[in-house]
Amino acid sequence: MTQYWKKPTGAFRADLRVAVNERYTYWQSKQPIPGGIAFENFELREKFYDGQRFIFGITRPSPAELGITSK
Protein backbone atom coordinates (compact mmCIF):
# COMPACT_ATOMS: atom_id res chain seq x y z
CA MET A 1 0.00 0.00 0.00
CA THR A 2 1.12 3.56 -0.70
CA GLN A 3 0.04 6.39 1.60
CA TYR A 4 -0.01 9.97 0.39
CA TRP A 5 -0.90 13.56 1.30
CA LYS A 6 -1.93 16.12 -1.31
CA LYS A 7 -3.62 19.49 -1.74
CA PRO A 8 -6.61 20.02 -4.04
CA THR A 9 -5.79 21.53 -7.44
CA GLY A 10 -5.46 25.30 -7.14
CA ALA A 11 -5.19 25.21 -3.32
CA PHE A 12 -1.42 25.78 -3.16
CA ARG A 13 -0.18 28.84 -1.31
CA ALA A 14 3.29 30.39 -1.20
CA ASP A 15 3.83 29.26 2.41
CA LEU A 16 3.17 25.54 1.73
CA ARG A 17 6.11 23.43 2.94
CA VAL A 18 6.92 19.75 3.21
CA ALA A 19 8.65 18.28 6.26
CA VAL A 20 10.15 14.79 5.96
CA ASN A 21 12.28 12.72 8.25
CA GLU A 22 13.84 9.44 7.39
CA ARG A 23 15.54 6.60 9.13
CA TYR A 24 18.26 4.20 7.99
CA THR A 25 18.18 1.87 11.01
CA TYR A 26 15.34 0.30 12.93
CA TRP A 27 14.14 2.39 15.89
CA GLN A 28 16.47 2.21 18.92
CA SER A 29 18.91 -0.06 17.12
CA LYS A 30 21.91 -0.02 14.83
CA GLN A 31 20.28 -2.62 12.55
CA PRO A 32 20.04 -1.20 8.99
CA ILE A 33 16.66 -1.25 7.26
CA PRO A 34 16.81 -3.59 4.22
CA GLY A 35 16.78 -1.64 0.98
CA GLY A 36 18.13 1.56 2.51
CA ILE A 37 16.55 4.67 3.95
CA ALA A 38 12.84 4.60 4.81
CA PHE A 39 10.63 7.65 5.25
CA GLU A 40 9.32 7.79 8.80
CA ASN A 41 7.14 10.93 8.76
CA PHE A 42 5.88 13.25 6.06
CA GLU A 43 3.91 16.42 6.69
CA LEU A 44 2.42 19.22 4.63
CA ARG A 45 2.62 22.51 6.54
CA GLU A 46 1.16 25.93 5.93
CA LYS A 47 -0.23 28.76 8.01
CA PHE A 48 -3.84 28.09 9.03
CA TYR A 49 -6.63 29.69 7.01
CA ASP A 50 -10.39 29.17 6.95
CA GLY A 51 -11.40 26.43 4.51
CA GLN A 52 -7.93 24.88 4.45
CA ARG A 53 -7.85 21.33 2.99
CA PHE A 54 -5.31 18.54 2.97
CA ILE A 55 -6.14 15.14 1.48
CA PHE A 56 -4.76 11.88 2.89
CA GLY A 57 -5.13 8.70 0.86
CA ILE A 58 -4.08 5.10 0.57
CA THR A 59 -3.80 3.28 -2.75
CA ARG A 60 -2.73 -0.21 -3.82
CA PRO A 61 -0.22 0.75 -6.57
CA SER A 62 3.38 1.05 -5.41
CA PRO A 63 5.20 4.38 -5.66
CA ALA A 64 7.04 3.02 -8.72
CA GLU A 65 3.73 2.11 -10.38
CA LEU A 66 2.55 5.67 -9.70
CA GLY A 67 5.65 7.08 -11.39
CA ILE A 68 7.29 8.20 -8.14
CA THR A 69 11.00 7.53 -7.88
CA SER A 70 13.43 7.99 -5.02
CA LYS A 71 15.93 9.95 -7.12
C-alpha positions as a Markdown table, in Angstrom:
| # | Residue | x | y | z |
|---|---|---|---|---|
| 1 | Met | 0.0 | 0.0 | 0.0 |
| 2 | Thr | 1.1 | 3.6 | -0.7 |
| 3 | Gln | 0.0 | 6.4 | 1.6 |
| 4 | Tyr | 0.0 | 10.0 | 0.4 |
| 5 | Trp | -0.9 | 13.6 | 1.3 |
| 6 | Lys | -1.9 | 16.1 | -1.3 |
| 7 | Lys | -3.6 | 19.5 | -1.7 |
| 8 | Pro | -6.6 | 20.0 | -4.0 |
| 9 | Thr | -5.8 | 21.5 | -7.4 |
| 10 | Gly | -5.5 | 25.3 | -7.1 |
| 11 | Ala | -5.2 | 25.2 | -3.3 |
| 12 | Phe | -1.4 | 25.8 | -3.2 |
| 13 | Arg | -0.2 | 28.8 | -1.3 |
| 14 | Ala | 3.3 | 30.4 | -1.2 |
| 15 | Asp | 3.8 | 29.3 | 2.4 |
| 16 | Leu | 3.2 | 25.5 | 1.7 |
| 17 | Arg | 6.1 | 23.4 | 2.9 |
| 18 | Val | 6.9 | 19.7 | 3.2 |
| 19 | Ala | 8.6 | 18.3 | 6.3 |
| 20 | Val | 10.2 | 14.8 | 6.0 |
| 21 | Asn | 12.3 | 12.7 | 8.2 |
| 22 | Glu | 13.8 | 9.4 | 7.4 |
| 23 | Arg | 15.5 | 6.6 | 9.1 |
| 24 | Tyr | 18.3 | 4.2 | 8.0 |
| 25 | Thr | 18.2 | 1.9 | 11.0 |
| 26 | Tyr | 15.3 | 0.3 | 12.9 |
| 27 | Trp | 14.1 | 2.4 | 15.9 |
| 28 | Gln | 16.5 | 2.2 | 18.9 |
| 29 | Ser | 18.9 | -0.1 | 17.1 |
| 30 | Lys | 21.9 | 0.0 | 14.8 |
| 31 | Gln | 20.3 | -2.6 | 12.5 |
| 32 | Pro | 20.0 | -1.2 | 9.0 |
| 33 | Ile | 16.7 | -1.2 | 7.3 |
| 34 | Pro | 16.8 | -3.6 | 4.2 |
| 35 | Gly | 16.8 | -1.6 | 1.0 |
| 36 | Gly | 18.1 | 1.6 | 2.5 |
| 37 | Ile | 16.6 | 4.7 | 4.0 |
| 38 | Ala | 12.8 | 4.6 | 4.8 |
| 39 | Phe | 10.6 | 7.7 | 5.3 |
| 40 | Glu | 9.3 | 7.8 | 8.8 |
| 41 | Asn | 7.1 | 10.9 | 8.8 |
| 42 | Phe | 5.9 | 13.2 | 6.1 |
| 43 | Glu | 3.9 | 16.4 | 6.7 |
| 44 | Leu | 2.4 | 19.2 | 4.6 |
| 45 | Arg | 2.6 | 22.5 | 6.5 |
| 46 | Glu | 1.2 | 25.9 | 5.9 |
| 47 | Lys | -0.2 | 28.8 | 8.0 |
| 48 | Phe | -3.8 | 28.1 | 9.0 |
| 49 | Tyr | -6.6 | 29.7 | 7.0 |
| 50 | Asp | -10.4 | 29.2 | 6.9 |
| 51 | Gly | -11.4 | 26.4 | 4.5 |
| 52 | Gln | -7.9 | 24.9 | 4.5 |
| 53 | Arg | -7.9 | 21.3 | 3.0 |
| 54 | Phe | -5.3 | 18.5 | 3.0 |
| 55 | Ile | -6.1 | 15.1 | 1.5 |
| 56 | Phe | -4.8 | 11.9 | 2.9 |
| 57 | Gly | -5.1 | 8.7 | 0.9 |
| 58 | Ile | -4.1 | 5.1 | 0.6 |
| 59 | Thr | -3.8 | 3.3 | -2.8 |
| 60 | Arg | -2.7 | -0.2 | -3.8 |
| 61 | Pro | -0.2 | 0.8 | -6.6 |
| 62 | Ser | 3.4 | 1.1 | -5.4 |
| 63 | Pro | 5.2 | 4.4 | -5.7 |
| 64 | Ala | 7.0 | 3.0 | -8.7 |
| 65 | Glu | 3.7 | 2.1 | -10.4 |
| 66 | Leu | 2.5 | 5.7 | -9.7 |
| 67 | Gly | 5.7 | 7.1 | -11.4 |
| 68 | Ile | 7.3 | 8.2 | -8.1 |
| 69 | Thr | 11.0 | 7.5 | -7.9 |
| 70 | Ser | 13.4 | 8.0 | -5.0 |
| 71 | Lys | 15.9 | 10.0 | -7.1 |
